[in-house]
Every structure is written in C-alpha cells, then in structure tokens.
Amino acid sequence: MVNNNEVLLKVDHLCQYFRMGRKDLKAVDDVSFEIRKGEAFGLVGESGCGKTTTGRSIIKLYDITSGNVYFKGKRIGAGTRSYKDAIKRAKKDLKEKKITEEAYKTILEENRKLIREAKTNNALVDKEYAASLVAELEKEYAPKLAAAQEDPEKFKQLRREYKNKLRVAKKSKLITQIQMIFQDPIASLDPRMTVRDIIAEGLVIKGIKDKEYLNEKVYQILETVGLVREHADRYPHEFSGGQRQRIGIARAVVMEPEMIIADEPVSALDVSIQAQVINLLNDLRTKLGLTILFIAHDLSVVKYFSDRIGVMYFGKMVELAPSDELFKNPMHPYTKSLLSAIPLPDPVYEKQRTRVTYNPLAEHDYSVNKPSFREIAPGHFVHCNDEEEAKYRAMLK
Amino acid sequence: MNKEIKLSVNDLKISFRTDGGKVQAVRDISFNLYKGETLAIVGESGSGKSVTSKAIMGISAGNSIHEGGEILYDGQDLTRIPEEEMHKLRGDKIAMIFQDPLSSLNPIMRIGKQITEAMLLKNEANRKEGRETFNKTLEILSQTMKEALAENPNTGFSAEDVDKNIKTFDNLNIQSIKLENSYNEARTAAEELVAIVKDVLFLAEKKQKVDAVAQLKLVERKLEAINDKYFVGSYAETISGHIAAVKNARKAEKAKVTLLDSVKKVFSSGAAGKDVSEETVAALEQVQKTAEEMLAQPAYDFLGVDYYLEKNPGVDLSAMGPIEANKLTNDYLEKDFLGDFIKLTEIAVRYSFNKTQENKKKALEVLAEGAKFFQAGEFAANQAKETAKKLTDSVKAAIDPLAVIKDNVAYTFGDALGREVDNYFFYLKNNPKEEERFAKQTAKREKLLAKGKKVDWKVVPKSVIEPERQIETIVSIINRVSAKFQADIENAGSFDAGKRCEELIAFFKSKASQVVYKLTKPIAKEKAIKLMEEVGIPEARIRFRQYPFEFSGGMRQRIVIAIALSANPDILICDEPTTALDVTIQAQILELINKLKKEHNLSIIFITHDLGVVANMADRIAVMYAGKIVEYGTAEDIFYNPQHPYTWALLSSMPDLDTNEKLDAIPGTPPNMIYPPVGDAFAERNKYALEIDFEMQPPMFEVSPTHYAATWLLHPNAPKVEIPKIITERIKRMEERGGSNGE
C-alpha cells in the first residue's frame, strides 16, 4: 500500500519518565521508529507497556523527557534529560580525573547549547511554520490584490479575505497537523456540548470565525464519517457507542491533519461496531491520504489494519517489522508469547493452542552484552544483543 | 443427550419500565445448562445477555418486570422463590464474575477480608437455617408417622412408640451434635494451630521479625485446647510432650529477648531479636506434623458413638481408632434403634406417598374440571378466583411433604395460576383502553404525516392480549400439572420406600452437621490462602494483607474468581470477565477458568461479545440478538457451519490473522426494544432478509440434533443463499489447518 519513502514522523530515542516519589517511572524508554507518509503503523503491547504514553508524547500532551520527535523533517518535540545526564557524567569523570578540564568545558558548552536549543525549539518551530504560511499567503494574494486595484469593491473583498486568512495563518501551529482519536468515546466527548460545537471547536481555536463556513465544514465532515446533518445539534449522550466514536473521528479529521494517532479506537466497542469503525478509518485513510498511528492491544485488529507493527514491552520497543513479516517470523520471545495468546474463531484449533509464556529474566542474559535495537532482516528490527542477533539471523536462514 | 441438566431456562421474558415505554430486553429465551459444560452466550451489547444472567442470579434491576417463563435450578423456579430462599443459592450454588474487577472489589478493604467475609457470614446463616429445617422436617415426619399408624393399626407400633422414637432421634442428634461440637472444637483448635505455626515458620523462613514469645504462648494455648478425648485419642502423650517442648522453647526465646533488650538499652541501637532460634523452629515443625497427622484421621460418626455410649455407660471408645469405633457403634445403632426408626420412617414415607398419590388422583379430577371451567370462558372474577384457589389447594395437597426433592411444577402452580388469572381480568379491562389509545395516536400521526410534517416518533404498539389467548395460557398451566401428575401416577410402581427413607435420614444428618460445622477466622484465612494459591496468586500469605489497588488487572480478576469459588458453587456465571483485560492476561484468565472448571466440575455460563474468546472456552454457544436466541449449537456447529445471517455478520465483522479483504460490518444499530419489530429483529440490518422476515418471527429450525437456528432461510421454501465469502474462505482455511473435520 505504501510505496513512497517520505518519512512523515520520526521518533528518535524518545524517553518519557514520570516522577514516582524519588524514583523515575520509565514509561517509555529509548524508543525510536519512523512512520512514512500514507502508512498505518500499529503499536501493540500489554496494558501499561507505554503505547498510549508514546502516542501522547508525540502529540505533546506530555513534555518529553529526552529524545527528539520530528514531523515533516521539523523537530516538534525535544527533551533535555540526555544532555543533562551527559553533563553530569562529565562532571563525575572530571572528578575522577578521567578527562581534562578542557574536554569537560567543551562537553559542558556543547550540551548547554543543545539544551538551550531544545528549550527554544518549540516556540521557534511554530513561529517558523506560521511565517512560512504567511509568506505563502503573501505570494498568493499580492498579484491578486495588485490586479484588483482598479475595482474598489473587489479589492475590499479580497483584502478582507486576505486579512482573515492571515490571522489564521499567524496563529497556526505545526502540531495541529497531528490529531488524536481517543479510546473511550463516552469520556472523550464533553456531554454539555452539541456535536457541532465539539467538531468545530478545533477550527474556532484556530481562529476561524465565519459561522457559515464552520457549519458547512461540520456538515461535510459529518457526512464523511457516515453521520447526517441533523446530528449536528444533538448531544453526545443521544448517540450509540459506534456513532460517538464517529464523532471523535470527525473531530480529528475536520482539522485536515496529515496524521492521526488512534489510541485504541475500537477497544471499547462491540464487535459489530468495531468493524464499522475500522472500515471507516480505512476509507478515510485512502480518501484523505492519512497517515495513522494505530495503538491497540487486539492483535488481530492491528494485523488487519496496519502495514507495519511495533511491539512494545515495558517501555521498550522489542520488535518492529512489516505486519505480515512479524506474524510469519516473530523473533523476540515476547512477540512470540503475544502471538500465541491471540484467540481465534476456530474451536478445534483453539483447543490445541498452547500459550508460550515470556519471562524476561529467563530468556535474556544482558549482564555482559548490552542489548540494542538492531535490524535483523530488511525492515525487521529486534531489541537484542550480539549473541541473540546471531541466533535470530540463523533462524531466518 | 443424557447429561445431567443443572439449570434450565424456559421461555424467559423480561422487560424494563422506562420513561419512554417498556423495553423488552429478553423475549422468550430457553436453554439448558448441563453439568460440567460451558455454555457461551454471545451477542452485541443490549442483546439481553447480561439481563439473562442477572435474572438467574436474582439481581435484576429495580425497574425490571418478569413477564413470564421460568428458571429451574434443583427443582426450584428461581424467578418465583422468595428472597430468603434465593439467599441460600446466590453465591453458594450460583456465583458470578463481573466484567470490571476493580469495581467489584471494595477499595478500602484488604483482599483477605474480602475473600473470607462471605465465608464467615454464610457459615453463620447456614447453621441457623440448618437447625430450623431440621426441626420442621422432623415435626412433619412425626405427624405423618402418627397418621400412618392411625390408619393401619397392625404394624406392631403405637403412637407412643413414635413419640419415643422421634424423641430419641432428636435427642440423639442433639447429643451427638454436642459430642461432635466438642470434637470439632478440638479439630478447629488443631487447624488454627497449624495456621499459626505455618505463619510463624513462614516468617522465620523469610527472616522477618516475629514476636516469638507471644506466638509460642498462643501455640501452647492451642495445644492445651486440643483436649477432646475423641480427637486426641492415641496422641495424648505426644501432645503433652509437645506442650513441654514449646514451653521450653518459649523460655529460651524469652531469655534471648531480655538479654538483647539489655544490650539494646546500653547501646540504644539495633533491633530486638529478629530471627526465631533453630530449636524453636524444630519444635514447631514437630507440632505441625502431629497436628496435621491428627487432622488427617477420618472423623467419628457421632450418631452411633453417642448412642453406644448412652446404652453402655462407662465404656471408653476414644482409645479405639475412628474406623473401628464407627463400625462397632453403627452396627449397634442399626440393631438397637435405627432399625425401629427406619421401619417407622418407611411406614410414614409409604403412607405419605400413597396419600399424595390418592390426592393426585383427586387433584386430576379437580384439575380437569377447572380446565373445563376456564375453557368455557365467560366467568366472573370471584368465581374464577375461587376455582383457582380450589385448584391450588388440591395441587398443594398432592405434594409429598416427605420428598426431599420437591416437585417444581406442582410447587409453583398456585402462584402461576393466580397471576395468569389476574392478568386475564387485567387485559379484559385494559384492552379497550389500549385500543383507544392506539387508534388515537395513529390518527394523530397520520394527520401530521398528511400535512407533510416530519414525525420522528413512533406509535407505541398496543399491548393487547386476546382473552382467548390468556385462557389458553391458563389451561396450559393446568394441563402441565395434570400431565405431571398423570406421569407420577403411572410411575408409582417404581417407588422405592427404602431409598426415600435413606434420603430422608441423610438429609437429617446433613442438616445436623450443617449446624455443627463452625468456621472461625483463622480457618477461613487458611482456606482463603489455599484458594488464592489455587487461582495462581504467588506469595498468597503476603498478598492476603494487601489492598486491591496493589494488584494488577489480571491479579484482581483472579481475586474475584477466588471470591466466587470460596463457597464452592455449582454454576459460575462469567459476565465478560476478560473484556477489560489485554490479550496475554485474557489468555491466562481463560486458562484459569478452564482449569477450575475441570477441578471443581463447574457448569459455566460465559457471556461475551467476542467470538474469538468463545472458541477456546465453550462447549455450546447461544447467539443472542435483540432479546432472542437466534442460533445455538455446539462450538463446532457455530464456527464451521453457521446458519443465521446474524452469526455470519458477527463472524465476518471481526478480522482474524489472515483477513485482508474489507470487513463486513453490520450496518446500523440494534433495534429500539421499546418498539420491537414485528418480524425478525435482525431483518432491518440483514442483507439476506426475505419479505417474510419483516412480517413474521421465524421459528427455531433444526439443522442437526444439536444445532438450531431461527431464520426463515432454513425454511424448505426459502431461496438458496450463499454464505458470505469471508466466512467460507475462513472455514476453508481452518480446514486446511487441520481444524474441522466436518464431524
């Protein structure tokens, strides 16, 4: 399905820690992956493994601890922890006289600069993005305005249009190009807002004031997601679970995003409704050319929906591969255990199925050789050390 | 199928009263649950799965109306029995696991308390109830005996004999209960002793801090409490030896602590004696060994022992082992007393049986008359009620009071008849009103439509039942009892008074022992820990004292299962137990439920909307839609040979690992059950719907003896329809994988 190699989102050594008393809870620990344009990328793992946190860190619902997130080649999120750690380490080394004063100073300078950059980065990205939009608008409207100089009526109208667009453009943020669909359609919709308000809210915040334009947009998007115009004035409680999830999708799609993060969009739904929502997401994907990060724990659904799948375990990405490849040649023992737990609608097979259990302490010996994320086969990455890498490679042959 | 039926649901109908009207949640569903099988109920939310299970548990919501049908368990109709009776079943016999483990546990109570709480409360209630039932049944028995003797005077017994025997039996039971009580107390003390010793040894092994002196004192006291001669028997010397050993150990520990304390005082640092000395551990291990050995002994049969002792005062049976003593005393009891008692009971049982048989014959005539009366129609209210009362009385007289297992049909006859008669008069009064309202609303709607306005409301269908139909229902109830009685009369030859007698005496004994069995907190704790280990919770002894928030989702669900199992139920209802859990944990919990099912021989009703889960668990599957069962059969039937379009839709709407084509989503949403469709409820969302589907509800068509489906497509005149490609292909794949072999 995907044949271009343009990387839309790049997650680079993302870490997201939470304070838990004195210790840090490493919800996401050194996760890297790329999502190409038009691709559906699945993220699976058991509850508490950091799938949702990864999604939320990308869309900047959390301030990331360390690592970088690039969207369309621009850095939209950056953490400072790794630089601070580097300074700390250098200080210690200096104390133990492992490095010279001079080397320490350069390290200090370098990392301080990086920290400063990371901190100012967020504001800069949006500013740059807004500036580029403004420049585009100027380019588009300057000749038009010049041409309409003679006709004052037309000039006035054009000018108003230009001003409106300019206002929106100045406020634009790059991050609104990524939108999120949440798991629970009941909890994620404000019960006191009508569907129209819910869907239009993002546009209003963006600075669009034209009521008619908003209405038209809302109606159009409602029809896109399989609802009807009349639904716009109702409240969320008047809808069934599947329809509510459609509203959630409409709210995300109305912003005309390039990418959607779908955080367990079907887990709270009935089987029959699940199929409706999955089909809808698939249709939207082809129609609007969306890129989707699909987070779920139901492997059959993820397999059906995604082009590539990343498997997470306790904050680490343990395996990443194209979905067919992953199901055909699972390498990491955790992936194997996960795959062996999928229930299938086939009683005879089910009664023979044996589940593989995964015990990280018994499976891996990382005391000497530290593991990292390596490419075993083209496009197939596994978290392993040298010894295991050799073993996995042998398995492929 | 000659398996034992555990639970059977017949024509169950439940609705809910709401502001918008009456929601018909469950409409005429019937199924049987066999012993040791898993029945899965599958359907969308709102299809009535949970409503059914809640009705079985007797925990329906406040606004629910039970409109008809019955749920039979152990000869009782669960929809009709009073709440007090339900108390005895709920949890004890039928247990339930809910969807969300977090909301079914109390967040501010320790896990241990939550598991033992029900055990302790139930135990207390059981003892009280046992005593009451015992007395009541004994009274009935004595009365019947007297009546029987009055009828046939030449049995060699007199009324005084009856009084004497009953008194002796009652007395015997009470005495033996007292004897057993003291024995049980000693036994309990021993069980507690084991629990305490285990705790201390566990902590000692983990190098945790133990207040050794206090614990040893407790052990000593418990050892002294084991003083019942029947329990101690030949262990008397060993026990006194243990008491001495523990005393010594305590002294040694005390000396150690004081020394350490003085040291602590000087240096004002360091903790007091942490570890238990090896000598103490050794002594405790010995104690535990002896106590466990004693507990492993078979129990005495105190009914016999007591009688023997009363007749032969001064004999000491305690030195004799329980097996020999039981044999001796039981023989004696049989010869001396029970022989007479059993003979008398047999006379009573036979008399009572014959009397009720006579009554049944009489009742049959009365019932036939009653049926005629109702069939004729045209009766006044008081007249009908009188007849109903007459019928009820005659049926009641035909119930054998000495039968341990009550005849359910006759048992619930009175209530059922009374209600239906009431309903008849209600409809007689209500029907014209309904007709009027319906006509009025339809006219209003049509007027609005004629004006070209948009009408977004429907007319509530009239709830009219023709009086003739109601009379049919009444007559069918009467006929059912008649048929049952007829069958009973025909089978009278196979009646075995001796067997009935044995049953009765066993019943008395079980009730008496129910009174005696006392559960104390330490024993309950021990039981709870055993259960927790059984459901796969590691380090149960530590976990016992934790709060629910300290457990992960899967562990919490295990706790809930442990609580459900604590009363040793027959039937376990699992209401979406894994929906809130993720794949690996789900697989673990399913495996656990399967394991426990085999170990405890449970019958399980498994409710879910995920067909994938069901394939592993279920022996049989019922697919529900809009309050009806649309298809049921064995798991193989449903997955390899689905017949109903709704089952097709369910199967094709979920992807499996090889699915690449577009999913067949079911369009639309389930119908509003305030206005249930006239025809097949699924017709509106069904692309295979025939015209008749919109007009008439399909009956259950038989596909094979185990497989039924309610769809007009199975009618011989129906056009041939292809099963969706996505399913046929999947079945083909499954066959290739070596799955189905076509059966």
Chai-1 contact restraints between the chains, C-beta under 6 A:
chainA,res_idxA,chainB,res_idxB,connection_type,confidence,min_distance_angstrom,max_distance_angstrom,comment,restraint_id
A,E46,B,D582,contact,1.0,0.0,6.0,A-B,restraint_1
A,E46,B,T584,contact,1.0,0.0,6.0,A-B,restraint_2
A,S47,B,D582,contact,1.0,0.0,6.0,A-B,restraint_3
A,S240,B,T669,contact,1.0,0.0,6.0,A-B,restraint_4
A,D270,B,E44,contact,1.0,0.0,6.0,A-B,restraint_5
A,D270,B,S45,contact,1.0,0.0,6.0,A-B,restraint_6
A,D270,B,H609,contact,1.0,0.0,6.0,A-B,restraint_7
A,V271,B,H609,contact,1.0,0.0,6.0,A-B,restraint_8
A,V271,B,S653,contact,1.0,0.0,6.0,A-B,restraint_9
A,V271,B,M654,contact,1.0,0.0,6.0,A-B,restraint_10
A,S272,B,E44,contact,1.0,0.0,6.0,A-B,restraint_11
A,S272,B,S653,contact,1.0,0.0,6.0,A-B,restraint_12
A,S272,B,I666,contact,1.0,0.0,6.0,A-B,restraint_13
A,A275,B,S653,contact,1.0,0.0,6.0,A-B,restraint_14
A,A275,B,L663,contact,1.0,0.0,6.0,A-B,restraint_15
A,A275,B,A665,contact,1.0,0.0,6.0,A-B,restraint_16
A,Q276,B,A665,contact,1.0,0.0,6.0,A-B,restraint_17
A,N279,B,L663,contact,1.0,0.0,6.0,A-B,restraint_18
A,N279,B,A665,contact,1.0,0.0,6.0,A-B,restraint_19
A,H297,B,D582,contact,1.0,0.0,6.0,A-B,restraint_20
A,H297,B,V583,contact,1.0,0.0,6.0,A-B,restraint_21
A,S300,B,P655,contact,1.0,0.0,6.0,A-B,restraint_22
A,S300,B,D656,contact,1.0,0.0,6.0,A-B,restraint_23
A,S300,B,L657,contact,1.0,0.0,6.0,A-B,restraint_24
A,K303,B,L657,contact,1.0,0.0,6.0,A-B,restraint_25
A,Y304,B,P655,contact,1.0,0.0,6.0,A-B,restraint_26
A,Y304,B,T659,contact,1.0,0.0,6.0,A-B,restraint_27
A,F327,B,L657,contact,1.0,0.0,6.0,A-B,restraint_28
A,A341,B,V583,contact,1.0,0.0,6.0,A-B,restraint_29
A,A341,B,T584,contact,1.0,0.0,6.0,A-B,restraint_30
A,A341,B,A587,contact,1.0,0.0,6.0,A-B,restraint_31
A,P343,B,G612,contact,1.0,0.0,6.0,A-B,restraint_32
A,P343,B,V613,contact,1.0,0.0,6.0,A-B,restraint_33
A,P343,B,N616,contact,1.0,0.0,6.0,A-B,restraint_34
A,L344,B,G612,contact,1.0,0.0,6.0,A-B,restraint_35
A,L344,B,D656,contact,1.0,0.0,6.0,A-B,restraint_36
A,P345,B,L611,contact,1.0,0.0,6.0,A-B,restraint_37
A,P345,B,G612,contact,1.0,0.0,6.0,A-B,restraint_38
A,P345,B,A615,contact,1.0,0.0,6.0,A-B,restraint_39
A,P345,B,F639,contact,1.0,0.0,6.0,A-B,restraint_40
A,D346,B,A615,contact,1.0,0.0,6.0,A-B,restraint_41
A,D346,B,M734,contact,1.0,0.0,6.0,A-B,restraint_42
A,D346,B,G739,contact,1.0,0.0,6.0,A-B,restraint_43
A,P347,B,A615,contact,1.0,0.0,6.0,A-B,restraint_44
A,P347,B,A635,contact,1.0,0.0,6.0,A-B,restraint_45
A,P347,B,E636,contact,1.0,0.0,6.0,A-B,restraint_46
A,P347,B,F639,contact,1.0,0.0,6.0,A-B,restraint_47
A,V348,B,G739,contact,1.0,0.0,6.0,A-B,restraint_48
A,V348,B,S740,contact,1.0,0.0,6.0,A-B,restraint_49
A,Y349,B,R737,contact,1.0,0.0,6.0,A-B,restraint_50
A,Y349,B,G739,contact,1.0,0.0,6.0,A-B,restraint_51
A,E350,B,A615,contact,1.0,0.0,6.0,A-B,restraint_52
A,E350,B,N616,contact,1.0,0.0,6.0,A-B,restraint_53
A,R355,B,A587,contact,1.0,0.0,6.0,A-B,restraint_54
